[in-house]
Amino acid sequence: MLRLSTKRQVASILLAGVLFGGLPWAPALAFDLFGWFRGSADAPPPPDMEALPYSLDYGINGGGSDLEQVLKDASTLQSLQADPPPDAAALVSRAEADLPRLIDALWGAGYYNARVSINVAGVPLALQAPRTDAAVRAASTYQARALVPVQIVADPGPQFVLRNVSIRDARTGGTFTPAELPPRIVKIQPGDPARSADILAAEARIVDHFRAQSRPFAKVPDREPVVYHPSQVMDVTLGVDPGPRAGIGVIRVQGTENVDPAVVRSFIYTEPGDPYSPATLASMRRSIAQIEALSSVRIREGETLDAYGNLPLFVEVTERQPRIIGASIQYSTTDGPALRAYWAHRNLFGGAERLRLEGNLFYLTEDGGRPNREGDPRWEDFGGRFRASFLKPALGGSRNDLLAEALVERDRTEGYTSRLVNGTAGIRHRFSETFSIQGGVEYERGQTTDVLGQIDYQLVGLPVSLSYDSTDNALNPTEGVRLLASVTPYPEFLGSSVPMTVARGTASAYYSLDDEARYVLAGRLGLGSIVGADLEEIPANRRFFAGGGGSVRGFGYRTLGPTFLGEPIGGRSLLEASVEARIKVTDTIGIVPFVDAGTAFASSYPDFDERVRFSAGLGLRYYTGIGPIRLDVAVPLNRQRGDDTFGIYVGIGQAF
């Protein structure tokens, strides 16, 4: 059974989608993520009278494919091969212009005795060699007849190594102690290849190290590489000026036109006088970017310190189009077709207020997408949902946000049918970019019907939640912790017909095993509990279910837990756990072996006398600029009769 890790945790095929960021309307765009539908962009065109295309070959005396790639990256003959010159003279000029670039590229790789020549139609061209017309005449004979053969010939010679590496304080001429500049920051040492890229990378790490120590003006003003050709070695001396320590100075907001600047300031948790660091600026930028009315955030540093030794900051923002409208058609192999449309305003009253209206219509089919037994649509198989939400950030310029939501829904799942009206309102207080708490009031009136019977209910609750997120990336975290916990009492004295308390928490952690985050361990634990009411008294849509792409992969969506007459009925407690090893094979391709576990329990707390279900699988990741594209295949490890044999899940972003 194919499943997609969406909100409904089932397989879906997006048939159509429209997204408009305000008027005027934009044309539809297509893209090819993997490049499977493109031809070779570097292939030369066929010969004709208007241009002189050429073939390109490489001959390298040692060095292998790595050096060939170095030459390809530097060569305009390579990058412009699909755009041939008009005649032989232009081709020869292009080749001659390539010679110093190729020499520089080999020097940058540590080959300081390298020699390069380029053969055009069999005539060699070399740096500082007298130019002749022989190459032009030879290349002209190929016009409109064949590709001109061009070969880049390189004799790199031996790769030079570093002999002495000296890092000095440019202010005093002295050296830094290991405590001031740890060797793990410099990294380069005697015996390493004398590559310029490695030296420049060391400079960048040194500057970043001192900037992280509250020194915003750290720089490397002196670089003295000395190459000894007979000895094939290099001595390099770097003069580093750490600069003065500084704090954060006055923060000015610029670029707001229709959004109140006080809203932007409320998302800045840094105060003047706090220590300066690039991490602080990155955190500030991420926090401000949470304001939906803004499209971009740039933080510009002042050029000098103020009278108090602090660095002024300028927060430059741009605003989005305020209105957005979207629609989609979706098909699910277990829940059937669905329509979705929404409209939102992201700056309703000039204070970055967001009003969003969303409607969904869906139809439940039976047995994996087949129509119902009667063959005609039935009213009871249709479901719908209308939701209106409102967010007012930064009440009075504070760090308090007002959130309100109204929901009318008729839901139809394979396990139950529900009808309800729900309304919530609350205040969220942001302590920092990573930590917030929220409290409010909730009202819901509805009816659910399942194999246990029909329940008409009314709930009036006081939800309280907290959120903590220190991860470095929303879609592909490699370090940090996420914690989301909530508890909602529905006491009888407030008018609840089912007096109960619902608690739920999810925690996930991420740990990178290397500096490049190519090996990341990720773990997730989810718990839930309902106390104060018996199982059959709890509305079906409020019970806990496990299984599916966001839970225990490999098992059917919402199929794990207590059953009655062979149908899942949900439980009063929940346990979910996942462990993943996220391994990057290349910069764009990764594999993810994983293990999931969990189930729902009839009791109010996990009862490990009941059977916990386990699954294992392997995922494939394709890393893009917007996040990884995920493909997971999972197999149940302790199947029971009626369980799926495997599950396939597709989505954007990591599984958790």
C-alpha positions in Angstrom: 0.0 0.0 0.0 1.4 3.4 -1.0 1.2 6.1 1.6 2.3 9.8 1.6 3.3 11.4 4.9 0.7 14.2 4.8 -1.7 15.3 7.5 -4.0 12.3 6.7 -0.9 10.0 6.4 -2.0 8.3 3.2 -0.8 8.1 -0.3 -1.7 11.1 -2.4 -1.2 12.3 -5.9 -1.3 16.1 -6.3 -3.2 16.5 -9.5 -3.3 20.3 -9.6 -2.2 23.2 -7.4 -2.4 27.0 -7.8 -0.6 29.5 -5.6 -0.9 33.3 -6.2 0.9 35.8 -4.1 -1.4 38.6 -5.1 -2.2 40.3 -8.4 -1.1 40.3 -11.1 -1.5 36.6 -11.9 1.7 34.7 -12.7 2.2 32.1 -15.4 2.6 28.5 -14.5 6.2 27.3 -14.2 7.6 23.8 -14.5 10.8 22.4 -13.0 12.9 19.2 -13.2 14.3 18.5 -9.8 16.5 15.6 -10.8 17.5 16.8 -14.3 16.3 13.6 -15.9 14.4 15.4 -18.6 17.2 17.7 -19.8 19.7 16.9 -22.5 23.4 17.6 -22.2 23.9 21.4 -21.8 27.6 21.1 -22.8 27.2 19.2 -26.1 28.5 21.3 -29.1 26.0 22.0 -31.9 26.6 20.6 -35.3 28.9 22.4 -37.8 27.6 25.2 -40.0 28.7 28.3 -41.7 27.6 30.6 -38.9 29.7 29.1 -36.1 32.8 26.9 -35.5 31.9 24.2 -32.9 34.6 22.1 -31.4 35.2 18.9 -29.5 37.2 19.1 -26.3 39.5 16.5 -24.8 41.9 16.5 -21.8 45.4 14.9 -21.6 46.9 15.0 -18.1 50.3 13.5 -17.2 49.3 12.2 -13.8 46.8 13.7 -11.3 43.8 11.7 -12.4 40.1 12.7 -12.6 40.4 15.2 -9.8 42.8 17.4 -11.7 40.7 17.0 -14.9 37.7 18.4 -12.9 39.9 21.3 -11.7 40.7 22.2 -15.3 37.1 21.8 -16.4 35.9 24.1 -13.7 38.4 26.8 -14.8 38.1 26.5 -18.5 35.9 28.7 -20.6 36.4 26.3 -23.5 34.5 23.9 -21.4 31.8 26.2 -20.0 31.1 27.8 -23.4 31.4 24.7 -25.6 27.7 24.8 -26.3 28.1 28.4 -27.5 30.8 28.1 -30.2 32.7 31.0 -31.6 31.9 32.4 -35.1 35.2 31.7 -36.7 38.7 30.2 -36.2 40.3 33.4 -35.0 37.7 33.7 -32.2 38.3 30.0 -31.2 42.0 30.6 -31.0 41.5 33.7 -28.9 39.2 31.7 -26.5 41.9 29.0 -26.1 44.7 31.6 -25.5 42.6 33.3 -22.8 42.2 29.9 -21.1 45.9 29.3 -20.6 46.5 31.6 -17.6 43.2 30.4 -16.1 44.3 26.8 -16.3 47.7 27.6 -14.8 46.1 29.5 -11.9 43.8 26.6 -11.3 46.7 24.1 -11.1 48.6 26.4 -8.8 45.6 26.7 -6.6 45.7 22.9 -6.4 49.3 23.0 -5.2 51.0 22.3 -8.6 53.4 25.2 -8.8 55.6 23.7 -11.5 52.6 22.9 -13.8 52.8 23.5 -17.6 49.7 23.7 -19.8 49.3 23.8 -23.6 46.2 23.7 -25.8 46.2 22.0 -29.1 43.7 23.6 -31.6 43.4 21.4 -34.7 46.7 19.9 -33.9 48.6 23.2 -33.5 49.9 23.7 -29.9 49.3 27.0 -28.0 51.3 27.8 -24.9 51.6 30.6 -22.4 54.1 33.3 -23.3 54.8 31.5 -26.6 54.8 33.7 -29.8 51.4 33.6 -31.5 51.3 32.4 -35.1 48.5 32.1 -37.6 49.0 28.3 -37.9 46.2 27.4 -35.4 43.8 29.8 -37.2 44.5 28.3 -40.6 44.2 24.8 -39.3 40.9 25.4 -37.5 39.4 27.2 -40.6 39.5 24.0 -42.6 36.8 22.6 -40.3 34.2 25.3 -41.0 30.8 23.8 -41.8 32.6 20.4 -42.2 33.4 18.9 -38.8 34.1 19.7 -35.1 37.5 21.3 -34.5 39.5 19.0 -32.3 40.7 20.8 -29.2 42.8 19.2 -26.5 44.0 20.7 -23.2 47.3 19.1 -22.3 48.6 19.5 -18.7 51.8 18.4 -17.1 51.1 19.2 -13.4 54.4 18.0 -12.0 54.6 17.2 -8.3 52.2 18.6 -5.8 53.9 21.0 -3.4 53.4 20.6 0.4 53.4 23.0 3.3 56.7 23.2 5.1 56.1 26.0 7.7 52.7 27.4 8.8 52.9 30.4 11.0 49.9 32.3 12.4 50.9 35.6 14.0 49.1 38.4 15.8 49.2 41.3 13.2 49.0 43.8 16.1 52.0 42.6 18.1 53.8 40.3 15.9 53.5 37.5 18.5 51.8 34.2 18.2 48.5 33.0 19.6 48.3 30.5 22.4 46.3 27.2 21.7 43.6 28.6 24.0 43.3 31.8 21.9 43.4 29.9 18.6 43.0 26.1 18.9 44.8 24.0 16.2 41.4 22.5 15.3 40.4 25.9 13.9 43.6 26.3 11.8 43.7 22.7 10.6 46.4 23.2 8.0 49.8 22.0 9.1 53.3 21.1 7.7 53.1 18.2 5.3 49.6 19.1 4.0 49.2 19.8 0.3 49.9 23.5 -0.5 46.5 24.2 -1.9 45.4 27.8 -1.9 41.8 26.7 -1.3 42.9 25.1 2.0 44.8 28.2 3.1 41.8 30.5 2.3 39.5 28.1 4.2 41.8 28.3 7.2 41.7 32.1 7.0 37.9 31.9 7.0 37.8 29.6 10.0 40.1 31.8 11.9 38.0 34.9 11.2 34.8 33.0 12.1 36.5 31.9 15.4 37.3 35.4 16.5 34.0 36.8 15.4 32.3 34.1 17.5 34.4 35.6 20.4 32.5 38.9 20.1 35.1 40.4 17.7 33.1 41.6 14.7 36.1 43.2 12.9 38.4 40.2 12.9 40.4 39.9 9.6 43.5 38.5 8.0 45.3 41.6 6.7 48.6 39.9 5.9 49.1 36.7 3.9 52.7 35.7 2.9 52.9 32.5 0.9 56.4 31.8 -0.3 56.9 29.0 -2.8 60.3 27.2 -3.1 60.3 25.6 -6.6 63.4 23.4 -6.3 62.3 22.0 -2.9 58.6 21.8 -4.0 57.4 23.3 -0.7 55.6 26.4 0.5 56.0 28.4 3.7 52.9 30.4 4.6 52.6 33.2 7.2 49.2 34.6 8.2 48.9 37.8 10.1 45.6 37.9 12.0 44.0 41.0 13.5 41.3 39.8 15.9 40.0 43.3 16.4 38.3 44.7 19.6 35.6 42.9 21.5 32.1 44.4 21.1 28.6 44.2 22.2 25.3 44.7 20.3 24.6 48.4 19.8 21.4 50.2 18.8 19.2 48.1 16.5 17.3 50.1 13.8 14.5 48.6 11.7 14.5 49.8 8.0 12.3 48.9 5.0 8.9 48.7 6.7 6.2 50.4 4.6 2.9 48.9 5.6 4.0 46.8 8.6 4.3 48.4 12.0 8.1 48.4 12.9 7.1 47.6 16.6 6.0 44.2 15.4 9.5 43.6 13.9 11.1 44.8 17.1 9.0 42.4 19.2 10.7 39.5 17.4 14.2 40.7 18.3 15.2 39.2 21.6 18.7 40.7 21.7 19.2 43.8 23.8 21.8 46.6 23.3 24.9 45.6 25.3 24.5 41.8 24.8 27.7 40.2 23.4 28.1 40.3 19.7 28.3 37.0 17.7 27.3 35.8 14.2 25.1 33.2 15.9 23.2 36.0 17.6 22.6 37.7 14.3 21.5 34.4 12.6 19.1 33.8 15.4 17.7 37.3 15.1 17.3 36.8 11.4 15.4 33.5 11.8 13.1 35.0 14.4 12.1 38.0 12.3 11.6 35.8 9.3 8.7 34.1 11.2 6.6 37.2 10.5 4.5 36.1 7.5 4.1 39.7 6.2 7.8 39.9 5.5 9.5 38.2 2.5 13.2 38.8 3.4 15.4 39.9 6.3 18.9 41.3 6.1 21.0 42.4 9.0 23.7 44.9 8.1 26.5 45.6 10.6 27.8 49.1 11.3 31.2 50.0 10.1 32.5 51.3 13.4 31.8 50.9 17.1 29.8 53.5 19.0 31.1 55.4 22.0 30.2 52.5 24.3 32.2 50.0 22.3 29.1 48.4 20.8 28.3 47.6 17.1 25.1 49.2 15.6 22.9 46.9 13.6 20.5 47.7 10.8 17.6 45.3 10.2 16.5 45.7 6.6 13.3 44.0 5.7 11.1 43.7 2.6 7.4 43.0 2.7 5.3 40.4 0.9 2.2 40.8 -1.2 -0.5 40.8 1.5 -3.0 38.5 -0.2 -2.6 34.9 -1.1 -5.0 32.4 -2.7 -4.5 28.7 -3.4 -6.3 25.5 -4.5 -5.5 21.9 -5.0 -7.0 18.6 -6.0 -5.8 15.5 -4.2 -6.4 11.7 -4.4 -5.8 9.3 -1.6 -5.8 5.5 -2.1 -7.6 5.0 1.3 -9.7 8.2 1.7 -10.5 9.0 -1.9 -10.6 12.4 -3.7 -10.4 15.8 -2.0 -10.6 19.4 -2.9 -8.9 22.2 -1.0 -9.0 26.0 -1.4 -7.8 28.9 0.8 -7.4 32.6 1.0 -5.2 34.6 3.4 -4.3 38.2 4.2 -0.9 38.6 5.8 -1.2 42.2 6.9 -4.8 42.8 7.6 -4.6 46.0 9.7 -1.0 47.0 9.3 0.3 45.1 12.2 1.2 41.8 10.4 -2.2 40.4 11.3 -2.9 37.2 9.4 -6.4 36.1 8.5 -6.7 32.7 6.8 -9.9 31.1 5.4 -9.7 27.5 4.3 -12.2 25.0 3.0 -11.8 21.3 2.3 -14.2 18.8 0.6 -13.5 15.1 0.6 -15.2 11.8 -0.3 -14.3 8.5 1.3 -14.1 5.5 -1.0 -13.9 1.9 0.2 -11.2 -0.8 -0.1 -8.3 1.1 -1.5 -10.0 3.6 -3.7 -13.0 1.6 -5.1 -16.4 3.2 -5.0 -18.9 2.1 -2.4 -20.8 -1.1 -3.0 -23.9 0.7 -4.4 -21.7 2.3 -7.0 -23.3 5.8 -6.5 -22.0 8.6 -4.3 -23.7 8.6 -0.9 -24.1 11.8 1.2 -22.7 10.0 4.3 -19.4 9.3 2.5 -18.8 13.0 2.0 -16.8 15.1 4.4 -16.0 18.8 4.7 -14.1 21.2 6.8 -14.1 25.0 7.0 -11.5 26.8 9.1 -10.9 30.4 9.9 -7.8 31.5 11.8 -6.6 34.8 13.0 -3.2 35.8 14.4 -2.4 39.2 15.9 1.4 39.3 16.7 3.0 41.6 19.1 0.1 42.9 21.1 0.9 46.5 22.0 4.5 45.9 20.7 5.0 43.2 23.3 6.0 39.6 22.9 2.5 38.4 23.3 0.5 37.1 20.3 -3.3 36.7 20.0 -4.5 33.5 18.3 -8.1 32.6 17.4 -9.6 29.9 15.3 -13.0 28.6 14.4 -13.7 25.2 12.8 -16.8 23.5 11.3 -16.2 19.9 10.2 -17.8 16.8 9.1 -15.1 14.1 9.0 -15.5 10.6 7.6 -12.7 8.1 8.2 -12.6 4.3 7.9 -13.0 4.1 11.6 -15.6 6.8 12.5 -17.7 9.7 11.4 -17.7 13.0 13.3 -19.5 16.3 13.1 -18.3 19.2 15.2 -18.0 22.9 15.7 -14.9 24.1 17.5 -13.6 27.5 18.6 -10.3 28.4 20.3 -8.7 31.6 21.5 -5.4 32.1 23.3 -2.4 34.2 24.1 1.1 33.0 23.2 4.1 34.5 25.0 7.5 34.3 23.3 10.4 34.2 25.7 12.9 33.8 22.8 13.1 32.6 19.3 13.2 29.0 20.6 10.8 29.0 23.6 7.2 30.0 24.0 4.1 29.1 26.1 0.5 29.5 25.2 -2.8 29.4 27.1 -6.4 30.0 26.3 -9.9 28.6 26.1 -11.5 26.0 23.8 -15.1 25.1 23.0 -16.3 22.2 21.0 -19.7 20.6 20.4 -20.0 17.6 18.2 -21.1 14.0 17.5 -19.1 10.9 16.7 -20.2 7.5 15.5 -18.1 4.4 15.4 -18.4 0.7 16.1 -18.8 1.5 19.8 -21.9 3.7 19.1 -22.8 7.3 19.0 -21.6 10.0 21.3 -23.1 13.5 21.5 -20.7 15.7 23.5 -19.7 19.2 24.5 -16.2 20.1 25.6 -15.1 23.3 27.3 -11.3 23.3 28.0 -8.4 25.4 29.1 -5.5 24.4 26.8 -1.9 25.1 27.9 1.1 24.3 25.7 4.8 25.0 25.5 7.1 24.8 22.5 10.9 24.7 22.5 12.9 24.4 19.3 16.7 24.8 19.1 17.2 23.0 15.8 19.2 24.6 13.0 16.8 23.8 10.2 13.1 23.3 10.0 13.0 20.7 7.2 16.5 19.1 7.7 17.7 19.5 11.3 21.2 18.3 12.1 21.5 19.5 15.6 19.3 20.7 18.5 16.2 19.6 20.3 12.5 20.1 19.6 9.9 19.8 22.4 6.1 20.3 22.1 3.9 19.6 25.1 0.3 20.4 25.8 -2.3 19.6 28.4 -6.0 20.5 28.2 -8.4 19.9 31.1 -12.1 19.7 30.2 -13.7 20.0 33.6 -17.4 19.3 34.2 -18.0 22.6 36.0 -17.2 24.6 32.9 -19.9 22.7 31.0 -18.0 19.6 29.5 -20.2 16.6 29.1 -17.1 14.3 29.1 -14.9 15.5 32.0 -11.4 14.5 31.1 -7.8 15.8 30.7 -5.8 15.3 27.5 -2.1 15.5 27.6 0.4 15.0 24.8 4.1 15.6 24.3 6.6 15.0 21.5 10.4 15.4 21.9 13.0 14.9 19.2 16.8 15.4 19.2 19.4 15.6 16.5 23.2 15.0 16.8 25.7 15.4 14.1 28.7 13.0 14.2 30.9 15.2 12.0 31.5 18.9 11.3 29.9 18.7 7.8 26.7 17.0 9.2 27.1 14.1 6.7 26.2 11.7 9.5 23.3 12.6 11.8 21.6 10.6 14.5 17.9 11.5 15.0 15.5 10.3 17.6 11.8 11.0 18.4 9.6 10.1 21.3 5.8 10.8 21.5 3.5 10.2 24.5 -0.2 10.9 25.0 -2.7 10.3 27.8 -6.4 10.8 28.5 -7.5 10.6 32.1 -10.9 11.1 33.8 -13.2 9.2 31.4 -13.7 5.6 30.3 -12.7 4.7 26.7 -16.3 4.3 25.5 -17.2 7.7 26.9 -14.5 9.6 24.9 -15.5 10.9 21.4 -13.8 8.8 18.7 -12.0 11.8 17.2 -10.4 12.5 20.6 -8.9 9.1 21.1 -5.3 8.2 20.3 -4.4 6.1 17.2 -1.0 5.0 16.0 0.4 3.8 12.7 1.2 5.5 9.4 3.8 7.9 8.0 3.9 10.3 10.9 3.8 7.5 13.5 4.9 3.8 13.0 5.8 3.5 9.3 4.9 0.2 7.6 1.6 -0.2 9.4 -1.7 1.2 8.1 -2.7 4.7 9.1 -4.5 4.8 12.5 -4.6 1.0 12.6 -2.6 0.3 15.8 -4.2 0.1 19.2 -7.4 -1.3 20.8 -9.9 -2.9 18.5 -13.6 -4.0 18.8 -15.2 -6.4 16.3 -12.0 -6.2 14.3 -12.2 -2.4 13.9 -9.6 0.0 15.5 -11.3 2.2 18.1 -8.4 4.1 19.5 -7.0 4.3 23.0 -6.5 6.5 26.0 -2.8 6.6 25.8 -0.1 6.6 23.1 3.5 5.7 22.7 5.5 6.4 19.5 9.3 6.3 19.0 11.7 6.5 16.1 15.4 6.3 15.5 17.1 7.3 12.3 20.7 7.4 11.0 20.8 10.1 8.3 23.8 9.4 6.0 24.8 11.7 3.1 26.3 9.6 0.4 26.9 12.7 -1.8 26.1 16.3 -1.4 22.6 15.7 -2.9 21.9 12.0 -2.2 21.4 10.4 1.2 20.2 7.1 2.8 18.3 6.8 6.1 18.0 3.4 7.9 15.3 3.7 10.6 13.4 1.8 13.2 9.9 2.8 14.5 7.9 1.6 17.4 4.6 2.4 19.0 0.9 1.7 19.6 -2.2 3.1 21.4 -3.3 1.6 24.7 -6.8 1.1 26.2 -5.5 2.3 29.6 -4.8 6.0 30.5 -1.0 5.2 30.6 1.1 3.0 28.4 0.7 -0.6 29.5 3.6 -2.6 28.3 1.8 -5.9 28.9 0.1 -5.0 25.6 2.0 -5.6 22.4 4.1 -2.7 21.1 4.5 -2.8 17.3 7.8 -2.4 15.6 8.9 -1.6 12.0 12.1 -1.0 10.2 13.0 0.5 6.8 15.3 2.4 4.6 14.8 5.9 3.2 16.3 7.8 0.2 16.8 11.5 0.4 17.4 13.9 -2.4 18.6 17.2 -1.0 17.4 20.4 -2.7 17.5 24.1 -1.9 14.1 24.0 -0.3 14.7 20.8 1.7 15.2 17.1 1.3 12.7 15.1 -0.8 11.9 12.0 1.2 11.1 8.4 0.0 10.8 5.9 2.8 10.0 2.2 2.5 9.1 0.4 5.8 8.2 -3.2 6.7 6.4 -4.3 9.9 8.6 -6.5 12.1 5.8 -8.1 14.2 2.9 -8.3 11.7 -0.5 -9.6 12.6 -3.2 -10.9 10.3 -4.6 -8.0 8.3 -1.5 -5.8 8.6 0.1 -4.3 5.5 3.2 -6.0 4.2 5.0 -2.7 3.7 4.5 1.0 3.3 5.9 3.6 1.0 6.0 7.3 2.1 6.9 10.4 0.0 7.2 13.9 1.3 9.3 17.1 1.6 11.5 17.4 4.6 12.7 14.7 7.0 10.2 12.4 8.7 10.6 14.4 11.9 
